[in-house]
């Protein structure tokens, strides 16, 4: 069997990397780099399968780990403290603490390779509190004198860890945080629903090293724990369950149950179709229903939610949350601290303000944005995202390298959304723009519930019976998806709300525009 190739940075005080080079075992160190930039270049060239960071682990970020993961390289890092180990596990790396030997490092590398075979065992990690953190390397029996038999017993005992009392009503294992429990990985060949020919034989042939690797896999791999509810797990039926729960919010409230969390994205083509106006007032309508709501201004071209609400906030809290998430230290408490509370006459919601300048878009990297959205979904019942217009994915720039993407925030928000409101202006310019933009939308959000909303509906731009005329034109020239809602044109009310920094339900609760926005929440689930 070919050895697992490793590229490393630095060495431990015990010279574990140098000892690993001399070990001549199942792991082979092919290059030792002086800094992380050299390690990144070597990994992107396909030189190694695992990157070992023995020094400068504090410079690892979620973006860097995801860039390595994108080229098929796992990351093993040596942490200087328990808190640093929690941070590293939060960004998707395998963290080792304490005295690290060549054998324990080899076990961690083999565990990382095994984890690549099972995508559910690694990926985006939301940092848990210290008491709920994954065990350290010393606790896992690596580098602490534990025998191979002990490691094997630990591995075989993982499957029995989730007893009857740790499962939900639907049979899904639950963790202490209320989310789906980490899947046991005692033996790759024993995983249900998966077939790995020869997996068991390869472990047995490795003997002690293989047993320790499997035991390390069960304890050190960062599991997906991105939220408190099983409904957040993406799957072919998860959206249907969420939609039903959302449509029966009243029944859930009557039964005393919390409605299913929901992520709503408000998107529209270039121009000013009214994305921000709809987003903030939609969030207010959710809040009036008694649900906790967080609004995120993810428009990297022209963020305007703060100005719409009359807030003089120049901190760009969304970018601040992304920086914290990129370091792997974003928790629900930290996100709540960063967010701004917006109080209006009928309730409250929290807000992450957008960028103050469009040239700051590199701060909104995809890896960090996805972590912020996951944490927000675990914090609020409803997350409303005001998205930018552009859906370009910069494929030319990212063909041979992993470069920052100009529209990463918008694409990540659309991919995470359960419902997307596609907003367009009801005129001769806005309708063609919306039709052309909708042709590109499915690539960014496969299988998502997209609801088309025409804003600024008026006779002067469309003619007599504007709703009927728009429907007929849409059926002839538009896509198959029908128009879901029409929002009437009320410039005086919109201007007054913008001038005073207030919401529609505060200024004119009985206005047709406000009632049309409220009907978006009362519409039957499609």
C-alpha positions as CSV (number, residue, x, y, z in Angstrom):
1,X,0.0,0.0,0.0
2,X,1.3,3.4,-0.9
3,X,2.1,5.6,2.1
4,X,0.1,8.7,2.9
5,X,2.0,11.8,1.7
6,X,2.4,14.7,4.1
7,X,3.6,18.3,3.8
8,X,4.5,20.0,7.1
9,X,5.3,23.4,8.6
10,X,7.7,23.6,11.5
11,X,8.2,21.0,14.1
12,X,7.1,20.3,17.7
13,X,9.4,20.7,20.7
14,X,9.7,16.9,20.7
15,X,10.8,16.9,17.1
16,X,7.8,14.7,16.1
17,X,8.0,15.7,12.4
18,X,11.7,14.7,12.2
19,X,10.9,11.4,13.9
20,X,8.0,10.8,11.6
21,X,10.4,11.2,8.6
22,X,12.6,8.4,10.1
23,X,9.7,6.2,11.0
24,X,9.3,4.8,7.4
25,X,5.7,3.7,8.3
26,X,2.4,4.3,6.6
27,X,3.0,8.0,6.6
28,X,5.7,9.7,4.5
29,X,6.8,13.4,4.9
30,X,7.5,14.6,1.3
31,X,8.2,18.2,2.1
32,X,8.9,20.5,5.1
33,X,7.9,24.1,4.4
34,X,9.1,27.1,6.4
35,X,5.7,28.9,6.3
36,X,2.1,28.4,5.5
37,X,2.2,30.0,2.1
38,X,4.7,27.3,1.0
39,X,2.5,24.6,2.4
40,X,-0.5,25.9,0.6
41,X,1.4,26.0,-2.7
42,X,2.7,22.5,-2.3
43,X,-0.8,21.2,-1.4
44,X,-2.4,22.9,-4.4
45,X,0.1,21.2,-6.7
46,X,-1.2,17.8,-5.5
47,X,2.0,16.9,-3.6
48,X,0.3,15.7,-0.4
49,X,-2.9,14.3,1.0
50,X,-2.5,15.7,4.5
51,X,-1.0,19.0,5.7
52,X,0.6,19.0,9.2
53,X,0.9,22.4,10.9
54,X,3.3,21.9,13.8
55,X,4.0,25.7,14.1
56,X,2.0,28.8,13.3
57,X,-1.3,27.0,14.0
58,X,-2.6,30.3,15.2
59,X,-2.4,31.6,11.6
60,X,-4.8,28.9,10.4
61,X,-8.2,30.3,9.4
62,X,-11.5,28.7,8.2
63,X,-10.8,30.0,4.7
64,X,-7.4,28.4,4.6
65,X,-8.6,25.1,5.8
66,X,-11.4,25.1,3.3
67,X,-9.0,26.0,0.5
68,X,-6.9,22.9,1.4
69,X,-10.1,20.8,1.8
70,X,-11.2,21.9,-1.7
71,X,-8.0,20.4,-3.2
72,X,-8.4,17.1,-1.3
73,X,-6.0,17.9,1.6
74,X,-6.9,17.3,5.2
75,X,-5.3,19.4,8.0
76,X,-3.7,18.2,11.2
77,X,-2.5,20.9,13.6
78,X,-0.6,21.0,16.8
79,X,-2.3,23.3,19.3
80,X,-0.5,25.1,22.1
81,X,-3.4,25.1,24.4
82,X,-6.9,23.6,25.0
83,X,-8.6,26.8,23.8
84,X,-6.5,26.8,20.6
85,X,-7.5,23.1,20.0
86,X,-11.2,24.0,20.3
87,X,-10.7,26.8,17.8
88,X,-8.8,24.6,15.3
89,X,-11.5,21.9,15.5
90,X,-14.1,24.6,14.9
91,X,-12.6,25.5,11.6
92,X,-12.4,21.9,10.4
93,X,-8.8,20.8,11.4
94,X,-7.7,17.8,13.5
95,X,-6.1,19.3,16.6
96,X,-3.5,17.6,18.8
97,X,-2.4,18.9,22.2
98,X,0.1,18.0,24.9
99,X,3.2,16.0,24.1
100,X,3.0,14.8,20.5
101,X,5.0,11.8,19.3
102,X,5.7,10.5,15.9
103,X,3.2,7.6,16.5
104,X,0.4,9.9,17.7
105,X,1.0,12.2,14.7
106,X,0.9,9.2,12.3
107,X,-2.4,8.1,13.9
108,X,-3.9,11.5,13.4
109,X,-2.8,11.6,9.8
110,X,-4.3,8.2,9.1
111,X,-7.5,9.3,10.8
112,X,-7.7,12.4,8.6
113,X,-7.3,10.2,5.5
114,X,-10.1,7.9,6.8
115,X,-12.3,11.0,7.4
116,X,-12.0,12.0,3.7
117,X,-13.9,8.8,2.8
118,X,-16.9,9.9,5.0
119,X,-17.8,13.5,4.3
120,X,-20.3,13.6,7.2
121,X,-17.4,13.4,9.7
122,X,-15.7,16.6,8.8
123,X,-16.4,20.0,7.3
124,X,-17.8,23.2,8.7
125,X,-17.5,23.3,12.4
126,X,-19.4,25.6,14.7
127,X,-17.5,26.2,17.9
128,X,-19.1,24.6,20.9
129,X,-18.6,25.9,24.5
130,X,-15.5,24.7,26.2
131,X,-17.4,22.1,28.3
132,X,-18.9,20.6,25.1
133,X,-15.7,20.6,23.1
134,X,-14.3,17.5,21.4
135,X,-11.6,15.7,23.5
136,X,-8.0,16.6,23.1
137,X,-5.3,14.3,21.7
138,X,-4.2,13.3,25.1
139,X,-7.8,12.2,26.0
140,X,-7.9,10.2,22.8
141,X,-5.1,8.0,23.9
142,X,-2.6,9.3,21.3
143,X,0.7,10.2,22.7
144,X,-0.2,9.3,26.3
145,X,0.9,5.8,26.5
146,X,-2.4,4.1,25.7
147,X,-2.2,0.6,24.3
148,X,-3.5,-0.5,21.0
149,X,-6.0,-2.7,22.7
150,X,-7.4,0.2,24.7
151,X,-7.7,2.2,21.4
152,X,-9.5,-0.7,19.8
153,X,-11.9,-1.0,22.7
154,X,-12.6,2.7,22.6
155,X,-13.3,2.4,18.8
156,X,-15.6,-0.6,19.3
157,X,-17.5,1.1,22.1
158,X,-18.4,4.2,20.2
159,X,-21.4,2.6,18.5
160,X,-23.0,1.9,21.9
161,X,-22.5,5.4,23.1
162,X,-25.8,6.6,21.8
163,X,-28.3,4.7,23.9
164,X,-32.1,4.8,23.7
165,X,-32.2,7.9,25.9
166,X,-30.0,9.9,23.5
167,X,-32.3,9.6,20.5
168,X,-35.1,11.8,19.3
169,X,-38.6,10.6,18.6
170,X,-37.7,10.0,14.9
171,X,-34.8,7.8,15.9
172,X,-32.2,10.5,15.2
173,X,-29.3,10.5,17.7
174,X,-29.2,13.8,19.6
175,X,-26.2,15.6,21.2
176,X,-26.2,17.6,24.4
177,X,-26.7,20.8,22.4
178,X,-29.9,19.5,21.0
179,X,-28.5,19.0,17.5
180,X,-27.7,15.8,15.7
181,X,-25.2,13.8,17.5
182,X,-21.8,13.0,15.8
183,X,-22.1,9.8,13.8
184,X,-20.0,7.0,15.3
185,X,-17.1,6.0,13.1
186,X,-15.9,2.8,14.9
187,X,-15.2,0.9,11.7
188,X,-15.6,2.3,8.2
189,X,-16.8,-1.0,6.9
190,X,-19.6,-1.1,9.5
191,X,-21.2,2.2,8.5
192,X,-24.9,1.7,7.5
193,X,-25.8,2.5,3.9
194,X,-22.1,2.6,2.8
195,X,-20.0,0.0,1.0
196,X,-16.3,0.2,1.2
197,X,-14.7,-3.0,-0.2
198,X,-11.6,-3.9,1.6
199,X,-11.9,-1.3,4.3
200,X,-11.8,-3.8,7.1
201,X,-9.0,-5.8,5.6
202,X,-6.8,-2.7,5.2
203,X,-7.3,-1.8,8.9
204,X,-6.4,-5.3,10.0
205,X,-3.3,-5.3,7.8
206,X,-2.1,-2.2,9.5
207,X,-2.4,-3.8,12.8
208,X,-1.7,-1.5,15.7
209,X,-1.4,1.7,13.6
210,X,-4.7,1.0,11.9
211,X,-6.5,0.4,15.2
212,X,-5.1,3.6,16.7
213,X,-6.1,5.5,13.5
214,X,-9.7,4.3,13.7
215,X,-9.8,5.2,17.4
216,X,-8.4,8.6,16.6
217,X,-10.9,9.0,13.9
218,X,-13.8,8.6,16.3
219,X,-12.5,11.2,18.7
220,X,-10.5,13.8,16.9
221,X,-12.5,14.4,13.6
222,X,-14.6,17.6,13.9
223,X,-18.2,16.5,13.3
224,X,-21.0,18.6,11.8
225,X,-22.8,20.2,14.6
226,X,-24.0,23.3,12.8
227,X,-27.3,23.8,14.6
228,X,-29.7,22.9,17.4
229,X,-32.3,21.2,15.2
230,X,-32.3,18.2,12.9
231,X,-34.4,20.3,10.5
232,X,-31.2,22.2,9.6
233,X,-29.6,19.2,8.0
234,X,-29.8,19.6,4.3
235,X,-31.4,16.7,2.4
236,X,-34.1,15.8,-0.2
237,X,-36.9,15.9,2.3
238,X,-35.7,18.5,4.8
239,X,-37.1,21.4,2.9
240,X,-40.5,19.7,2.7
241,X,-40.6,19.3,6.4
242,X,-39.5,22.9,7.0
243,X,-42.2,24.1,4.6
244,X,-44.9,22.1,6.4
245,X,-43.7,23.4,9.7
246,X,-43.7,26.9,8.5
247,X,-47.1,26.7,7.0
248,X,-48.6,25.4,10.3
249,X,-46.9,27.8,12.6
250,X,-50.2,28.5,14.3
251,X,-50.7,24.8,15.1
252,X,-47.2,24.6,16.5
253,X,-47.7,27.6,18.6
254,X,-51.0,26.2,19.9
255,X,-49.2,23.0,20.8
256,X,-46.5,24.9,22.6
257,X,-43.8,23.9,20.1
258,X,-41.2,26.1,18.6
259,X,-41.7,26.6,14.8
260,X,-39.1,25.1,12.6
261,X,-36.1,27.4,11.9
262,X,-36.2,29.1,8.5
263,X,-33.7,31.0,6.3
264,X,-35.3,33.4,3.9
265,X,-33.3,35.2,1.1
266,X,-34.6,38.3,-0.7
267,X,-32.9,38.6,-4.0
268,X,-33.5,40.5,-7.3
269,X,-31.7,41.5,-10.5
270,X,-29.7,44.6,-11.0
271,X,-31.4,47.9,-10.4
272,X,-33.6,48.9,-7.5
273,X,-36.5,46.4,-7.5
274,X,-37.1,46.9,-3.7
275,X,-35.1,44.1,-2.1
276,X,-34.2,46.0,1.0
277,X,-37.7,47.4,1.6
278,X,-39.1,43.9,1.3
279,X,-36.5,42.3,3.5
280,X,-36.8,44.6,6.5
281,X,-40.6,44.7,6.4
282,X,-40.8,41.0,6.0
283,X,-38.6,40.6,9.0
284,X,-40.9,42.9,11.0
285,X,-43.9,40.8,10.0
286,X,-42.2,37.6,11.2
287,X,-41.3,39.4,14.5
288,X,-45.0,40.5,15.0
289,X,-45.9,36.8,14.9
290,X,-43.7,36.3,17.9
291,X,-40.8,34.7,16.2
292,X,-37.2,35.6,16.9
293,X,-35.7,37.2,13.7
294,X,-32.3,38.1,12.5
295,X,-31.7,40.3,9.4
296,X,-28.4,40.0,7.6
297,X,-27.4,42.6,5.0
298,X,-25.3,40.5,2.6
299,X,-25.3,42.9,-0.3
300,X,-21.6,43.5,-1.0
301,X,-22.3,46.1,-3.7
302,X,-24.7,48.5,-1.9
303,X,-25.6,47.6,1.6
304,X,-28.6,49.7,2.7
305,X,-30.5,48.0,5.5
306,X,-28.9,50.2,8.2
307,X,-29.8,53.4,6.4
308,X,-33.3,52.2,5.7
309,X,-33.8,51.7,9.4
310,X,-32.2,55.0,10.3
311,X,-29.2,53.5,12.0
312,X,-25.9,55.2,12.0
313,X,-23.9,52.0,12.4
314,X,-20.5,52.1,10.6
315,X,-19.2,49.0,12.3
316,X,-20.3,46.6,9.5
317,X,-21.3,43.9,12.0
318,X,-21.7,41.3,9.3
319,X,-18.1,41.6,8.3
320,X,-17.1,41.5,11.9
321,X,-19.0,38.3,12.4
322,X,-17.3,36.8,9.3
323,X,-13.9,37.7,10.7
324,X,-14.7,35.9,14.0
325,X,-16.1,32.9,12.1
326,X,-13.0,32.8,9.9
327,X,-10.9,32.4,13.1
328,X,-13.2,29.6,14.3
329,X,-14.4,31.4,17.5
330,X,-17.9,32.3,16.5
331,X,-20.5,31.1,18.9
332,X,-24.2,32.0,19.3
333,X,-23.4,34.2,22.3
334,X,-20.7,36.0,20.3
335,X,-23.0,36.5,17.3
336,X,-25.7,37.9,19.6
337,X,-23.1,40.3,21.0
338,X,-22.1,41.5,17.6
339,X,-25.6,42.0,16.3
340,X,-27.7,45.2,16.7
341,X,-31.1,45.0,18.3
342,X,-33.8,46.9,16.3
343,X,-36.8,47.9,18.4
344,X,-40.0,49.0,16.7
345,X,-43.6,49.6,17.9
346,X,-44.7,45.9,17.6
347,X,-41.6,44.0,18.5
348,X,-37.9,43.6,17.9
349,X,-35.4,41.8,15.7
350,X,-31.6,41.7,15.5
351,X,-29.5,43.0,12.6
352,X,-26.1,42.3,11.1
353,X,-25.3,45.5,9.2
354,X,-23.6,45.3,5.8
355,X,-20.3,46.7,4.4
356,X,-19.8,50.4,4.5
357,X,-17.8,50.3,1.3
358,X,-18.1,47.9,-1.6
359,X,-14.3,47.5,-1.9
360,X,-14.4,45.6,1.4
361,X,-16.0,42.6,-0.3
362,X,-13.0,40.3,0.3
363,X,-13.9,40.3,4.0
364,X,-17.1,38.3,3.1
365,X,-15.4,35.0,2.1
366,X,-17.6,32.0,1.4
367,X,-16.3,29.8,4.3
368,X,-16.9,32.5,6.8
369,X,-20.3,33.5,5.4
370,X,-21.5,29.9,5.6
371,X,-20.5,29.6,9.2
372,X,-22.2,32.9,10.1
373,X,-25.4,31.7,8.4
374,X,-25.3,28.4,10.3
375,X,-24.8,30.1,13.6
376,X,-27.6,32.6,12.9
377,X,-30.0,29.8,12.0
378,X,-29.3,28.2,15.4
379,X,-29.8,31.5,17.2
380,X,-33.0,32.8,15.5
381,X,-36.3,31.3,14.4
382,X,-36.1,33.1,11.1
383,X,-33.1,34.5,9.3
384,X,-33.9,37.1,6.6
385,X,-31.0,37.9,4.2
386,X,-30.9,40.9,1.9
387,X,-28.8,39.6,-1.0
388,X,-26.8,41.3,-3.7
389,X,-28.0,41.1,-7.3
390,X,-25.0,39.4,-9.1
391,X,-24.8,35.6,-9.5
392,X,-21.5,35.5,-11.3
393,X,-19.3,32.8,-9.8
394,X,-15.9,34.0,-11.2
395,X,-15.2,30.6,-12.7
396,X,-12.4,32.0,-14.9
397,X,-10.5,33.3,-11.8
398,X,-11.0,30.1,-9.8
399,X,-10.2,27.7,-12.6
400,X,-6.6,26.9,-11.5
401,X,-6.6,28.4,-8.0
402,X,-8.9,29.0,-5.0
403,X,-9.4,32.8,-5.3
404,X,-11.8,35.0,-3.3
405,X,-15.1,35.4,-5.1
406,X,-16.7,38.7,-5.6
407,X,-20.2,37.4,-5.1
408,X,-19.5,34.8,-2.4
409,X,-21.8,36.3,0.1
410,X,-24.8,36.3,-2.2
411,X,-24.1,32.8,-3.6
412,X,-23.6,31.4,0.0
413,X,-26.9,33.0,1.2
414,X,-28.9,31.6,-1.7
415,X,-27.4,28.2,-1.2
416,X,-28.4,28.2,2.5
417,X,-31.9,29.6,2.0
418,X,-35.1,27.6,2.4
419,X,-37.2,30.2,0.6
420,X,-36.0,32.8,-1.9
421,X,-38.2,35.8,-2.8
422,X,-37.1,36.9,-6.3
423,X,-38.1,40.5,-6.5
424,X,-38.5,42.4,-9.8
425,X,-39.9,45.8,-10.9
426,X,-43.2,45.6,-12.7
427,X,-42.2,47.6,-15.7
428,X,-40.7,47.2,-19.2
429,X,-37.2,47.3,-17.8
430,X,-37.6,45.3,-14.6
431,X,-39.5,42.3,-16.1
432,X,-36.9,41.4,-18.7
433,X,-34.1,41.8,-16.2
434,X,-35.9,39.5,-13.8
435,X,-36.6,36.9,-16.5
436,X,-32.9,36.8,-17.6
437,X,-31.7,36.7,-14.0
438,X,-34.0,33.8,-13.1
439,X,-32.4,31.7,-15.8
440,X,-29.1,31.8,-13.7
441,X,-30.7,31.3,-10.3
442,X,-31.2,27.5,-10.3
443,X,-27.4,27.1,-10.5
444,X,-27.0,28.9,-7.2
445,X,-29.8,27.2,-5.3
446,X,-30.7,23.8,-6.5
447,X,-34.1,22.6,-5.3
448,X,-34.9,25.7,-3.2
449,X,-38.5,27.1,-3.0
450,X,-38.3,30.3,-5.2
451,X,-41.3,32.7,-5.0
452,X,-41.5,35.5,-7.6
453,X,-42.6,38.8,-6.4
454,X,-43.4,41.8,-8.7
455,X,-42.9,45.1,-6.9
456,X,-44.1,48.6,-7.9
457,X,-47.2,47.4,-9.7
458,X,-49.0,50.4,-11.2
459,X,-51.2,51.2,-14.2
460,X,-49.0,54.0,-15.6
461,X,-46.2,51.5,-16.3
462,X,-48.3,48.4,-17.2
463,X,-51.7,49.7,-18.4
464,X,-55.2,48.9,-17.2
465,X,-55.6,45.8,-14.9
466,X,-51.9,45.6,-14.2
467,X,-52.0,42.2,-12.4
468,X,-53.9,40.6,-15.2
469,X,-51.6,42.1,-17.8
470,X,-48.5,41.1,-16.0
471,X,-49.7,37.5,-15.6
472,X,-50.5,37.2,-19.3
473,X,-47.1,38.6,-20.3
474,X,-45.3,36.3,-17.8
475,X,-47.1,33.2,-19.0
476,X,-46.0,34.1,-22.6
477,X,-42.4,35.2,-22.1
478,X,-41.4,34.3,-18.5
479,X,-40.2,31.0,-17.0
480,X,-42.5,28.2,-15.9
481,X,-42.6,29.4,-12.3
482,X,-45.7,31.6,-11.8
483,X,-45.8,35.0,-10.1
484,X,-46.5,34.5,-6.5
485,X,-47.3,38.0,-5.3
486,X,-47.8,41.6,-6.5
487,X,-46.7,44.6,-4.4
488,X,-48.5,47.8,-5.2
489,X,-46.6,51.0,-6.1
490,X,-46.8,53.5,-3.1
491,X,-43.9,55.9,-3.5
492,X,-45.2,58.4,-0.9
493,X,-45.3,55.7,1.8
494,X,-41.9,54.3,0.9
495,X,-40.4,57.7,0.9
496,X,-41.9,58.5,4.3
497,X,-40.6,55.2,5.8
498,X,-37.1,55.9,4.5
499,X,-37.1,59.5,5.7
500,X,-38.2,58.5,9.2
501,X,-36.3,55.2,9.3
502,X,-39.5,53.3,10.3
503,X,-41.3,50.3,9.0
504,X,-44.5,50.1,7.0
505,X,-46.5,48.6,9.8
506,X,-45.5,51.6,12.0
507,X,-46.5,54.3,9.6
508,X,-49.5,52.9,7.8
509,X,-50.6,49.5,9.1
510,X,-53.7,49.5,6.8
511,X,-51.9,50.6,3.6
512,X,-52.3,48.2,0.6
513,X,-48.5,47.9,0.4
514,X,-48.1,46.8,4.0
515,X,-51.0,44.3,3.6
516,X,-49.4,42.9,0.5
517,X,-46.1,42.3,2.4
518,X,-48.0,40.6,5.2
519,X,-49.7,38.3,2.8
520,X,-46.4,36.9,1.8
521,X,-46.3,35.2,5.2
522,X,-49.9,34.0,5.0
523,X,-49.6,32.5,1.6
524,X,-50.0,28.7,1.5
525,X,-46.9,26.6,1.2
526,X,-46.2,25.7,-2.4
